[in-house]
Amino acid sequence: MQTSEKIFHKLISNTINENEINKVSFKNLDNIYSRVCLSILLQTFKNHPDADLASQFLKNNKTHSFNKFLMKFKNKNINDFERLSNKENLWSIFSPTAIAGSSNPENFKNQILEKRILKNLKKPKNSIRFPHKEILFLSNILITIPEDYKSNNIPLNLQNRIKPFLSKNQNYWYDHPIPIDAFDHENEILYGLRYLDKALNIECKRGNLKNNEKISLILSLSVTHIGLEEIAFDYVKNKIREKLNLKFINVFIFDENRTSKIINTLFPKLNDYQELFGVNGNYGRHYTFLKYALILWNKVINKSFKYSFKIDLDQIFDQDFLIRVSKMSIFEIFKNQKYWGGSGINFEEKLVDLGMLAGGLVNKGETHKDYLIPDVKRPLKKAIFSNLSSKRVFCPDWSHALSTEAEIICEKENIHRVHVTGGTTGITLNALEKWAPFTPSFINRAEDQAFIISSLNKNEFLSHIHVPYLIMRHDKLDFAKRTVTNAKLGKEIGNLERILLFSYYSKCHHFDFNLIKEHLWPYTSSFIQQFPEILLYFILLIDGISKSEKFLQDASIRLKRTQNFCISKLEDQFKLEKEFWRNFIFRMKNHRDVNTSLRDIISSSQIAK
């Protein structure tokens, strides 16, 4: 037997015990994909009652597409199996943080905080005085076709326009897009804007906002089907105008059509740039567009805007809670920021540019206390090992929970943040222009955590200052359970793609792989793997026993496509995008909108006055 095969069998047998695998019946599996997975596993467990049956099945299906896909992933790093020979189990290879976190959680949290503490904190030259005039607020909307084309929830003026999409293939996938036939009570656009306006009303009562003053809120509008943009724009515009009476928010919506007009105005002879600046497709595109909208606003609309802050519309500012735990409303929390835009020195004596800031989340139902309860809970080790699942191979859950507890719930302001959530992050104009940071357009999960990778170096780096009590309440599961459930399969596959994308991205020649891995420890670094294909091979093999045929088929198609991109195109794409964002900043610094064309595009995007 080859050395690699021996190591493979050793790792599998140390991860799954014989009694567990014997409970799985080959005949009870309902699809050929799951049977392929079990058949491969039973090459190790020769005493299984179905071992002979599985062996014959594997011979008969040697050329099946899923079997060939798995073998390709396994063989991608076949020689590296020998480098794993000294490892006892798969956790020690792919999830060392799970071992450390589950063994001594409090010590693990202390280690995280030691790496985040800053000294020699310096304040920026200026601080925020009037949040509504200085902070550009940002959020994103995801729209898809109706689940039921006969639904009475589809607006009358859209019913005929939407029918052609019944036969069109989907182009882009998102976590939980809003279907055009959604009920109003499960529509996060209406939910989020309604509660944001209520929060601003509290600012008015506390004297932080006058009756005739409003914030500016940019919404990126992404669609699942090419051609749906104008329908989605009209849908959102009419919903807001008909269902809401916003007193304190000026809403601007940018879809792919409008972002294309912007980039064509700035770079009329460079058609390739349209692919880099927009809102459809992978999450990295709309996330980076929203960040750079601040430069657009500062140069074209009003120079007083020098900060931006992104929220998610399934999250709200619970002002009663904020005032109770911090004695401050959300505007007062912003005005109280001492170090956003300043600097500090980290534990390695590196200079940290605090041009970004980060808050956190609490779940609805947990804001009745006078202290913060993390929205991510610790996993139960017993539960992980009582079920046969890939959690035994790859388990970022511990680092996720403990870094949430350490960073996001910290009540001190002398730490910088690596683990962030996209809905509570901000950036300054100076940081954008100095670092030109971006999330590459090929990133489709954890776009918020990928944002800082592009600006990492050995001597100085851009990071988020932690803001105690900058907390939003997460209400998604309270009103949008249906869309979240419908998106579960796609989200799970997206997390597998994330392993490939983050791993290959961190191996670009521009970066020091070990530096990135260490800097993003412990949570984001879990998805940055030296042997990503081997990890995915084990995950699919173990989880494949219990997964549906659709999941496994879709996963194999998407992962194969993602792997091909990572190997052949990712690094060139990164270099192109890095160059583009530098050029965008330079162009905006020197742009003179003499024909007011950019201002006209922005004006056409405003939907609530």
C-alpha positions as CSV (number, residue, x, y, z in Angstrom):
1,M,0.0,0.0,0.0
2,Q,1.3,3.5,-0.8
3,T,2.5,5.7,2.1
4,S,-0.2,8.3,1.3
5,E,-3.0,5.6,1.5
6,K,-1.6,4.4,4.8
7,I,-1.7,7.9,6.3
8,F,-5.2,8.5,4.9
9,H,-6.5,5.3,6.6
10,K,-4.7,6.2,9.8
11,L,-6.3,9.7,9.9
12,I,-9.8,8.4,9.1
13,S,-9.6,5.6,11.7
14,N,-8.4,8.1,14.3
15,T,-11.3,10.4,13.4
16,I,-14.2,8.0,13.1
17,N,-14.5,4.8,15.2
18,E,-15.7,1.5,13.9
19,N,-18.8,1.4,16.0
20,E,-20.0,4.7,14.5
21,I,-19.4,3.8,10.9
22,N,-21.1,0.4,11.4
23,K,-24.3,2.2,12.2
24,V,-24.4,3.6,8.7
25,S,-26.1,1.2,6.2
26,F,-25.1,1.3,2.6
27,K,-28.5,0.2,1.4
28,N,-30.3,3.0,3.4
29,L,-28.4,5.8,1.5
30,D,-30.8,7.4,-1.0
31,N,-28.4,8.7,-3.6
32,I,-25.3,7.6,-5.6
33,Y,-23.3,10.5,-4.3
34,S,-23.7,9.5,-0.7
35,R,-22.9,5.9,-1.6
36,V,-19.6,7.0,-3.2
37,C,-18.6,8.8,0.0
38,L,-19.4,5.7,2.2
39,S,-17.7,3.4,-0.2
40,I,-14.5,5.3,0.0
41,L,-14.7,5.4,3.8
42,L,-15.3,1.6,3.9
43,Q,-12.0,1.0,2.3
44,T,-10.6,1.8,5.7
45,F,-13.3,0.0,7.7
46,K,-13.0,-3.5,6.2
47,N,-15.1,-5.1,9.0
48,H,-18.2,-3.1,8.1
49,P,-21.1,-5.4,7.1
50,D,-21.3,-3.6,3.7
51,A,-17.6,-3.5,3.0
52,D,-17.7,-5.9,0.1
53,L,-20.8,-4.3,-1.4
54,A,-19.2,-0.9,-1.2
55,S,-16.0,-2.2,-2.8
56,Q,-17.9,-3.5,-5.7
57,F,-20.0,-0.4,-6.0
58,L,-16.8,1.8,-6.1
59,K,-15.4,-0.4,-8.9
60,N,-18.6,-0.1,-10.9
61,N,-18.7,3.7,-10.4
62,K,-15.1,4.5,-10.8
63,T,-15.9,7.0,-13.6
64,H,-18.8,8.6,-11.9
65,S,-18.4,12.4,-12.0
66,F,-18.5,12.8,-8.2
67,N,-16.0,10.0,-7.6
68,K,-13.6,11.6,-10.2
69,F,-14.1,15.0,-8.5
70,L,-13.3,13.6,-5.1
71,M,-10.2,11.9,-6.4
72,K,-9.0,15.0,-8.1
73,F,-9.3,16.9,-4.8
74,K,-7.5,14.2,-2.9
75,N,-4.7,13.9,-5.4
76,K,-4.1,17.6,-5.7
77,N,-1.8,17.4,-2.7
78,I,-1.2,13.7,-2.6
79,N,2.5,14.1,-1.8
80,D,1.6,16.3,1.2
81,F,0.0,13.4,3.0
82,E,3.5,12.3,4.1
83,R,3.9,15.7,5.8
84,L,0.8,14.9,7.9
85,S,2.1,11.5,9.0
86,N,3.0,12.7,12.5
87,K,-0.5,14.0,13.2
88,E,-2.8,12.0,15.4
89,N,-6.1,13.2,14.0
90,L,-7.6,15.6,11.5
91,W,-8.4,18.3,14.1
92,S,-4.7,18.7,14.9
93,I,-4.1,19.4,11.2
94,F,-7.0,21.5,10.1
95,S,-8.5,22.9,13.4
96,P,-5.7,23.3,16.0
97,T,-7.7,26.3,17.4
98,A,-10.6,23.9,18.2
99,I,-8.3,21.9,20.3
100,A,-6.9,24.9,22.1
101,G,-10.2,26.7,22.5
102,S,-12.2,23.7,23.8
103,S,-9.4,22.6,26.2
104,N,-9.1,26.0,28.0
105,P,-11.5,28.6,26.7
106,E,-10.5,31.4,29.2
107,N,-6.8,31.0,28.4
108,F,-7.6,31.1,24.7
109,K,-9.5,34.3,25.1
110,N,-6.7,35.9,27.0
111,Q,-4.3,35.0,24.2
112,I,-6.5,36.7,21.7
113,L,-6.7,39.9,23.8
114,E,-2.9,40.0,24.3
115,K,-2.5,40.1,20.5
116,R,-5.1,42.9,20.2
117,I,-4.1,45.3,23.0
118,L,-2.6,48.6,21.8
119,K,-0.2,51.0,23.5
120,N,0.8,54.6,22.6
121,L,-2.7,55.3,21.3
122,K,-2.8,58.6,19.4
123,K,-5.9,60.6,18.6
124,P,-6.7,61.9,15.1
125,K,-6.5,65.6,14.3
126,N,-10.2,65.8,14.1
127,S,-13.2,64.0,15.7
128,I,-16.8,63.7,14.7
129,R,-19.1,66.5,15.8
130,F,-22.1,66.1,13.6
131,P,-22.6,62.4,12.6
132,H,-25.4,63.2,10.0
133,K,-23.1,65.6,8.2
134,E,-19.9,63.7,8.4
135,I,-20.8,60.0,8.3
136,L,-22.1,58.4,5.1
137,F,-24.2,55.4,6.1
138,L,-24.1,52.3,3.9
139,S,-26.0,49.1,3.5
140,N,-26.8,46.5,0.9
141,I,-30.0,44.9,-0.6
142,L,-30.2,41.5,-2.3
143,I,-33.2,41.0,-4.6
144,T,-34.4,37.8,-6.4
145,I,-37.3,36.6,-8.5
146,P,-40.6,35.6,-7.0
147,E,-40.9,32.2,-5.4
148,D,-44.5,32.1,-6.7
149,Y,-45.2,34.0,-9.9
150,K,-48.9,33.9,-9.2
151,S,-48.5,35.5,-5.8
152,N,-50.7,38.5,-5.0
153,N,-47.6,40.1,-3.2
154,I,-46.0,40.9,-6.6
155,P,-46.8,44.6,-7.3
156,L,-49.3,45.0,-10.2
157,N,-46.9,47.2,-12.2
158,L,-44.2,44.5,-12.1
159,Q,-46.3,41.4,-12.8
160,N,-45.8,41.4,-16.6
161,R,-42.2,42.6,-16.4
162,I,-41.2,39.8,-14.1
163,K,-42.7,36.9,-16.1
164,P,-39.8,36.4,-18.6
165,F,-37.6,35.6,-15.7
166,L,-39.5,32.4,-15.0
167,S,-37.5,30.7,-17.7
168,K,-34.1,32.4,-17.1
169,N,-31.2,30.8,-15.3
170,Q,-29.9,32.4,-12.1
171,N,-26.6,34.2,-12.5
172,Y,-25.6,35.1,-8.9
173,W,-26.2,33.5,-5.5
174,Y,-26.6,35.3,-2.1
175,D,-27.3,34.2,1.5
176,H,-30.9,35.4,1.8
177,P,-32.1,37.5,-1.1
178,I,-35.5,39.1,-0.8
179,P,-38.0,37.6,-3.3
180,I,-40.2,40.1,-5.1
181,D,-43.3,38.3,-3.8
182,A,-42.1,38.6,-0.1
183,F,-44.7,39.6,2.5
184,D,-44.1,43.1,3.9
185,H,-43.5,41.7,7.4
186,E,-40.6,39.6,6.2
187,N,-39.0,42.3,4.0
188,E,-35.8,43.4,5.6
189,I,-35.7,46.6,3.6
190,L,-38.9,47.8,5.2
191,Y,-37.9,46.4,8.6
192,G,-34.4,47.9,8.7
193,L,-35.3,51.4,7.4
194,R,-38.3,51.6,9.7
195,Y,-36.3,50.9,12.7
196,L,-33.4,53.1,11.6
197,D,-35.8,56.0,11.2
198,K,-37.1,55.3,14.8
199,A,-33.5,55.3,16.1
200,L,-32.9,58.7,14.5
201,N,-36.0,60.0,16.0
202,I,-34.4,59.4,19.4
203,E,-31.4,61.4,18.3
204,C,-33.8,64.2,17.5
205,K,-35.3,64.0,20.9
206,R,-31.9,64.1,22.5
207,G,-30.8,67.2,20.6
208,N,-28.3,65.4,18.3
209,L,-30.4,65.9,15.1
210,K,-32.8,68.7,14.1
211,N,-36.3,68.0,12.7
212,N,-35.2,69.0,9.2
213,E,-31.9,67.2,9.2
214,K,-31.3,63.7,7.7
215,I,-28.6,61.2,7.3
216,S,-27.5,60.0,3.8
217,L,-27.9,56.3,3.3
218,I,-26.5,54.5,0.3
219,L,-28.0,51.1,-0.6
220,S,-26.2,48.8,-3.0
221,L,-28.8,46.8,-4.9
222,S,-27.7,43.3,-6.1
223,V,-29.8,41.0,-8.1
224,T,-29.7,37.2,-8.8
225,H,-30.5,37.5,-12.5
226,I,-28.9,39.7,-15.1
227,G,-31.6,42.1,-16.4
228,L,-33.5,42.3,-13.1
229,E,-31.9,45.6,-12.1
230,E,-34.5,48.1,-13.2
231,I,-37.3,45.9,-12.0
232,A,-35.6,45.6,-8.6
233,F,-34.9,49.3,-8.5
234,D,-38.6,50.1,-9.1
235,Y,-39.7,47.5,-6.6
236,V,-37.5,48.9,-3.8
237,K,-38.3,52.5,-4.6
238,N,-42.1,51.9,-4.6
239,K,-42.0,49.8,-1.5
240,I,-40.2,52.5,0.4
241,R,-42.4,55.3,-0.9
242,E,-45.7,53.4,-0.3
243,K,-44.9,51.6,3.0
244,L,-42.7,54.0,4.8
245,N,-42.7,57.7,5.9
246,L,-39.1,58.3,6.5
247,K,-38.4,61.5,8.3
248,F,-34.6,61.4,8.9
249,I,-33.2,59.4,6.0
250,N,-32.2,60.3,2.4
251,V,-32.0,57.0,0.6
252,F,-29.8,56.5,-2.5
253,I,-29.8,53.2,-4.4
254,F,-27.0,52.0,-6.7
255,D,-27.6,49.0,-8.9
256,E,-25.3,47.6,-11.6
257,N,-26.6,50.0,-14.2
258,R,-25.8,53.1,-12.1
259,T,-22.4,51.9,-11.1
260,S,-21.6,51.2,-14.7
261,K,-22.5,54.8,-15.6
262,I,-20.2,56.0,-12.8
263,I,-17.2,54.0,-14.0
264,N,-17.8,54.8,-17.6
265,T,-17.8,58.5,-16.7
266,L,-14.5,58.2,-14.8
267,F,-12.8,55.8,-17.2
268,P,-14.6,56.1,-20.6
269,K,-11.9,54.2,-22.5
270,L,-11.4,51.3,-20.1
271,N,-14.3,48.8,-20.5
272,D,-12.5,46.2,-18.3
273,Y,-13.0,48.4,-15.3
274,Q,-16.8,47.8,-15.4
275,E,-16.2,44.3,-14.1
276,L,-14.3,45.6,-11.1
277,F,-16.7,48.3,-10.0
278,G,-20.2,47.3,-9.3
279,V,-22.7,45.5,-7.0
280,N,-23.8,42.2,-8.7
281,G,-22.1,38.9,-8.1
282,N,-19.8,38.0,-5.3
283,Y,-20.1,39.9,-2.1
284,G,-16.7,41.4,-2.5
285,R,-18.0,43.6,-5.3
286,H,-20.8,45.4,-3.4
287,Y,-18.8,45.5,-0.2
288,T,-15.9,47.4,-1.8
289,F,-18.2,49.6,-3.9
290,L,-19.9,50.8,-0.7
291,K,-16.6,51.6,1.0
292,Y,-15.4,53.7,-2.0
293,A,-18.7,55.5,-2.2
294,L,-17.3,57.7,0.5
295,I,-14.7,59.1,-1.9
296,L,-17.4,59.7,-4.5
297,W,-19.6,61.5,-1.9
298,N,-16.7,63.7,-0.6
299,K,-15.5,64.8,-4.0
300,V,-18.9,65.3,-5.7
301,I,-21.6,65.9,-3.1
302,N,-20.2,67.4,0.1
303,K,-16.6,67.6,1.5
304,S,-17.9,67.3,5.1
305,F,-18.3,63.5,4.6
306,K,-15.1,62.0,5.8
307,Y,-16.3,58.8,7.4
308,S,-18.6,55.9,6.4
309,F,-20.3,53.3,8.4
310,K,-22.0,50.1,7.1
311,I,-25.1,48.6,8.7
312,D,-27.1,45.6,7.7
313,L,-30.9,46.0,7.4
314,D,-31.6,42.9,9.4
315,Q,-29.9,44.7,12.3
316,I,-31.2,47.7,14.2
317,F,-29.9,50.3,16.7
318,D,-31.8,49.4,19.9
319,Q,-31.5,52.9,21.4
320,D,-33.1,51.9,24.7
321,F,-30.5,49.2,25.1
322,L,-27.6,51.4,24.1
323,I,-28.6,54.2,26.4
324,R,-29.1,51.7,29.3
325,V,-25.7,50.0,29.0
326,S,-23.5,52.9,27.8
327,K,-25.5,56.0,28.8
328,M,-25.1,57.1,25.2
329,S,-27.3,56.9,22.0
330,I,-25.7,55.8,18.8
331,F,-24.8,59.3,17.6
332,E,-23.3,60.0,21.0
333,I,-21.2,56.8,20.7
334,F,-19.9,58.1,17.3
335,K,-19.1,61.5,18.7
336,N,-17.3,59.9,21.7
337,Q,-14.8,58.1,19.5
338,K,-11.3,59.2,20.5
339,Y,-9.2,57.0,18.3
340,W,-11.0,56.4,15.0
341,G,-8.6,57.7,12.5
342,G,-5.7,57.7,15.0
343,S,-2.9,55.1,15.6
344,G,-1.4,52.8,18.1
345,I,1.4,50.2,18.6
346,N,0.6,46.5,18.8
347,F,2.2,43.7,20.7
348,E,4.9,43.2,18.0
349,E,5.8,46.9,18.1
350,K,4.2,47.5,14.7
351,L,2.4,50.7,13.9
352,V,-1.4,50.2,13.6
353,D,-3.4,52.7,11.5
354,L,-6.8,52.9,13.1
355,G,-8.5,54.2,10.1
356,M,-11.4,51.7,10.5
357,L,-13.7,51.0,13.4
358,A,-15.8,48.0,14.4
359,G,-18.7,47.3,16.6
360,G,-20.6,44.1,17.3
361,L,-24.0,42.3,17.5
362,V,-26.3,41.0,20.1
363,N,-29.3,38.8,19.3
364,K,-32.9,40.0,19.7
365,G,-34.2,38.6,23.0
366,E,-30.8,39.2,24.7
367,T,-31.0,43.0,25.1
368,H,-33.0,43.0,28.3
369,K,-29.8,42.5,30.4
370,D,-27.5,45.4,31.5
371,Y,-24.5,43.7,29.9
372,L,-23.6,42.4,26.5
373,I,-24.3,38.8,25.5
374,P,-22.3,37.6,22.5
375,D,-24.4,36.6,19.5
376,V,-22.2,33.6,18.8
377,K,-22.4,30.8,21.3
378,R,-19.7,28.3,22.3
379,P,-20.2,24.9,20.7
380,L,-20.6,21.8,22.9
381,K,-17.7,19.4,22.4
382,K,-19.9,16.5,23.4
383,A,-22.4,17.5,20.7
384,I,-19.7,17.7,18.1
385,F,-18.4,14.2,18.8
386,S,-21.8,12.6,19.3
387,N,-22.6,13.1,15.6
388,L,-20.7,11.8,12.6
389,S,-19.9,15.1,10.9
390,S,-17.1,17.1,9.4
391,K,-16.9,19.1,12.6
392,R,-14.3,16.5,13.6
393,V,-12.2,17.5,10.7
394,F,-12.8,21.2,10.5
395,C,-14.4,23.1,13.4
396,P,-13.9,26.9,13.3
397,D,-16.8,27.2,15.8
398,W,-14.6,27.5,18.9
399,S,-12.4,30.3,17.5
400,H,-15.6,32.0,16.2
401,A,-17.2,32.0,19.6
402,L,-14.2,32.9,21.6
403,S,-12.9,35.7,19.4
404,T,-16.4,37.1,19.5
405,E,-16.3,37.0,23.3
406,A,-12.8,38.4,23.4
407,E,-13.0,41.2,20.8
408,I,-16.5,42.1,20.1
409,I,-17.8,42.1,23.6
410,C,-14.7,43.8,25.1
411,E,-15.6,46.9,27.1
412,K,-12.2,48.6,26.8
413,E,-11.2,50.9,23.9
414,N,-7.5,50.0,23.8
415,I,-7.8,47.1,21.3
416,H,-7.9,46.8,17.6
417,R,-10.1,44.3,15.9
418,V,-9.4,41.6,13.4
419,H,-12.6,39.6,13.7
420,V,-15.4,42.0,12.5
421,T,-18.9,41.7,11.2
422,G,-19.8,43.5,8.0
423,G,-22.8,45.2,9.5
424,T,-21.0,47.3,12.1
425,T,-17.8,48.6,10.4
426,G,-16.6,52.0,9.4
427,I,-13.7,53.6,7.6
428,T,-12.2,57.1,7.2
429,L,-11.6,58.9,3.9
430,N,-7.9,59.2,4.8
431,A,-7.6,55.4,5.3
432,L,-9.1,54.7,1.9
433,E,-6.8,57.2,0.1
434,K,-3.7,56.0,2.0
435,W,-4.2,52.2,1.8
436,A,-6.6,51.6,-1.1
437,P,-7.9,48.5,0.7
438,F,-10.4,46.3,-1.0
439,T,-12.1,42.9,-0.9
440,P,-11.4,41.2,-4.2
441,S,-14.5,40.6,-6.4
442,F,-13.9,36.8,-6.3
443,I,-14.6,36.7,-2.5
444,N,-18.2,35.5,-1.8
445,R,-18.1,34.9,2.0
446,A,-16.6,36.9,4.9
447,E,-16.0,39.9,2.6
448,D,-15.7,42.0,5.7
449,Q,-12.8,40.0,7.1
450,A,-11.1,39.8,3.7
451,F,-11.0,43.6,3.4
452,I,-7.9,44.1,5.5
453,I,-5.8,41.4,3.8
454,S,-5.0,43.6,0.8
455,S,-3.2,46.1,3.0
456,L,-1.2,43.8,5.3
457,N,2.6,44.3,5.4
458,K,5.4,43.7,7.9
459,N,5.9,47.1,9.4
460,E,2.5,48.9,9.5
461,F,-1.1,47.8,8.9
462,L,-4.6,49.1,8.7
463,S,-7.0,47.9,11.3
464,H,-10.3,48.6,13.2
465,I,-10.3,50.4,16.5
466,H,-12.7,48.6,18.8
467,V,-15.7,50.6,19.9
468,P,-17.2,49.4,23.2
469,Y,-21.0,49.4,23.1
470,L,-21.2,50.1,19.4
471,I,-23.8,47.4,19.2
472,M,-26.6,46.5,16.8
473,R,-29.4,44.1,17.5
474,H,-29.5,41.2,15.1
475,D,-33.2,40.4,14.2
476,K,-32.8,38.3,11.0
477,L,-34.3,35.1,12.4
478,D,-37.1,37.0,14.0
479,F,-38.7,38.1,10.7
480,A,-36.9,36.4,7.8
481,K,-36.8,32.8,8.7
482,R,-38.2,31.7,5.3
483,T,-35.5,33.3,3.2
484,V,-32.8,32.2,5.6
485,T,-34.0,28.6,5.4
486,N,-34.3,28.7,1.6
487,A,-30.7,30.0,1.3
488,K,-29.2,27.4,3.7
489,L,-27.8,25.1,1.0
490,G,-26.1,27.8,-1.0
491,K,-24.6,29.4,2.1
492,E,-23.1,26.1,3.2
493,I,-21.5,25.5,-0.2
494,G,-20.2,29.1,0.0
495,N,-18.4,28.3,3.2
496,L,-16.6,25.5,1.4
497,E,-15.7,27.8,-1.4
498,R,-14.4,30.2,1.2
499,I,-11.7,27.7,2.2
500,L,-10.3,27.5,-1.3
501,L,-10.6,31.3,-2.0
502,F,-9.0,32.5,1.3
503,S,-6.3,29.9,1.1
504,Y,-5.2,30.6,-2.5
505,Y,-5.7,34.4,-2.0
506,S,-3.3,34.3,1.0
507,K,-0.7,32.5,-1.1
508,C,-0.5,35.2,-3.7
509,H,3.1,36.2,-4.3
510,H,2.3,39.7,-3.1
511,F,1.8,38.3,0.5
512,D,3.6,36.5,3.2
513,F,1.3,33.5,3.8
514,N,2.5,32.9,7.4
515,L,2.1,36.6,8.2
516,I,-1.5,36.6,7.1
517,K,-2.2,33.4,8.8
518,E,-0.8,34.7,12.1
519,H,-2.4,38.1,11.8
520,L,-5.9,36.7,11.2
521,W,-5.6,34.2,14.0
522,P,-7.8,32.6,15.3
523,Y,-11.1,32.8,13.4
524,T,-10.5,34.0,9.8
525,S,-7.2,32.1,9.7
526,S,-9.1,28.9,10.2
527,F,-10.2,29.2,6.6
528,I,-6.7,29.8,5.3
529,Q,-5.3,26.3,4.9
530,Q,-2.0,25.0,3.6
531,F,-3.8,22.0,2.0
532,P,-7.3,23.3,1.2
533,E,-8.2,20.5,-1.2
534,I,-7.3,17.8,1.2
535,L,-9.5,19.5,3.9
536,L,-12.4,19.7,1.5
537,Y,-12.0,16.1,0.5
538,F,-12.4,15.0,4.1
539,I,-15.3,17.3,4.7
540,L,-17.2,16.1,1.7
541,L,-16.4,12.5,2.4
542,I,-17.7,12.5,5.9
543,D,-20.7,14.9,5.5
544,G,-21.5,13.3,2.1
545,I,-23.0,10.3,3.9
546,S,-25.9,12.3,5.1
547,K,-26.2,15.1,2.5
548,S,-28.7,15.2,-0.3
549,E,-27.8,14.5,-3.9
550,K,-28.6,18.1,-4.9
551,F,-26.2,19.5,-2.3
552,L,-23.3,17.2,-3.3
553,Q,-23.9,17.7,-7.0
554,D,-24.0,21.5,-6.6
555,A,-21.0,21.5,-4.3
556,S,-18.9,19.5,-6.7
557,I,-19.8,21.8,-9.6
558,R,-19.1,25.0,-7.7
559,L,-16.0,23.8,-6.0
560,K,-14.5,22.5,-9.2
561,R,-15.2,25.9,-10.8
562,T,-13.7,27.7,-7.9
563,Q,-10.6,25.6,-7.8
564,N,-10.0,26.2,-11.5
565,F,-10.3,29.9,-10.9
566,C,-8.0,29.8,-7.9
567,I,-5.3,28.0,-9.8
568,S,-5.4,29.8,-13.1
569,K,-6.9,33.3,-12.6
570,L,-7.0,34.4,-9.0
571,E,-3.6,36.0,-8.7
572,D,-3.8,38.0,-11.9
573,Q,-7.3,39.1,-10.9
574,F,-6.0,40.4,-7.6
575,K,-3.2,42.3,-9.3
576,L,-5.7,43.9,-11.7
577,E,-8.0,44.9,-8.9
578,K,-5.2,46.3,-6.7
579,E,-4.1,48.5,-9.6
580,F,-7.7,49.6,-10.3
581,W,-8.5,50.9,-6.8
582,R,-5.3,52.9,-6.8
583,N,-6.3,54.4,-10.2
584,F,-9.8,55.1,-8.9
585,I,-8.4,57.1,-6.0
586,F,-6.1,59.0,-8.2
587,R,-8.9,59.7,-10.7
588,M,-11.2,61.0,-8.0
589,K,-8.6,63.2,-6.5
590,N,-8.1,64.9,-9.9
591,H,-11.6,64.7,-11.2
592,R,-13.4,67.9,-12.0
593,D,-17.1,67.2,-12.6
594,V,-17.6,70.1,-14.8
595,N,-20.6,68.6,-16.6
596,T,-22.1,67.5,-13.3
597,S,-22.4,64.0,-14.8
598,L,-21.5,62.2,-11.6
599,R,-23.8,64.4,-9.6
600,D,-26.6,63.6,-12.1
601,I,-26.1,59.9,-11.6
602,I,-26.2,60.2,-7.9
603,S,-29.3,62.4,-8.1
604,S,-31.1,59.7,-10.2
605,S,-30.4,57.2,-7.5
606,Q,-32.2,59.1,-4.7
607,I,-35.6,57.6,-4.0
608,A,-36.8,59.2,-0.7
609,K,-36.6,62.9,-0.1
